[in-house]
Amino acid sequence: MNLAWHGRVDLPATADTQRWHQRVVLDPQPEAPGIALLGFASDEGIRRNSGRLGAAQGPGALRNALANLPVLHCAPLYDAGDITCADQALELAQAHYSHRAQQLLDQGHWVIGLGGGHEIGYASYAALRGHLGASNARIGIFNFDAHFDLREQGSASSGTPFLQALEHARSSGSPLQYHCIGVSRSGNTPRLFATAEREGAHYLTDDVLCTWNWLAQAEVLRAWCEAVDVIYLTLCLDVLPQAVAPGVSAPNPRGVSLEVLEALLDLVMASGKVRVVDVAELCPPLDPDQATARVAARLIHRMVSAHAQWGDTGWQKAVS
């Protein structure tokens, strides 16, 4: 038995009393299409980016936090295991994760990546791009993050994934639009803002996503969803305030409130176009009482429930 998947058992033992640990199937090669969890146990990208280490323990902590949540969906739930970054070979680990995630997508699963550092971002994008093959479907990356992660560095890191994705799309002639929601003006240099402008990135800063203003910005986000065919949704936990998510590599003194973040995630999920999700930057050694893991699990649970409601009709129509 995987020790991460255990928890309370409610009686009577019927479908409406089940929790995730009772539903999940440990299977590296799941068959019937469902929801597939795939871990990326890496903090090598964070090390290269001079961050605080510990994110490699993130997938296990996320499973622990998810285990006791109630099942609110009908689809099969699989744990497809972890891809581990060994010997600082980040690029190899990214390639392995991308290959495995694409296999799951090709089999019809809805993939949720459990990070790990945000270097998972380029691997998730590459998996989706590979899955779409020769399709000209317009991919939209929706990154909820305090940081652009558009650094120009000589090697991959947790700060480079979306510039890598944009460069790949440009070189392959594949349509891609990058959106960053929750960007901190105190967390990104002028060079990074200039890079975002140069790359045609769309972004919303955390200070316009306050509780009395976010509805106006939601209309902007809705328009971005309408302008793409398929969405890769990635959530960096440092988009949340430090008081809510202390267990991250780069704690955020302001961030986007949990209630606003949930509403924006609901909006993107309601597009019916989200095909790949991942959650990044959970750092269990820096997470007192597993507070950040619990918040992350709540958000994953919410997105899975939304997926059960909205399905994949938007992207299936776009690529058919």
Secondary structure, 3 states (H helix, E strand, C coil): CCCCCCCCCCCCCCHHHCEHHHHCEECCCCCCCCEEEEEEECCHHHHHCCCCCCHHHHHHHHHHHHCCCECCCCCCEEEEEEEECCCCCHHHHHHHHHHHHHHHHHCCCEEEEEECCCCHHHHHHHHHHHHHCCCCCCEEEEEECCCCCCCCCCCCCCCCHHHHHHHHHHHHCCCEEEEEEEECCCCCCHHHHHHHHHCCCEEEEHHHCCCCCHHHHHHHHHHHHHCCCEEEEEEEHHHCCCCCCCCECCCCCCCCCHHHHHHHHHHHHCCCCEEEEEEECECHHHCHHHHHHHHHHHHHHHHHHHHHHHCCHHHHHHHC
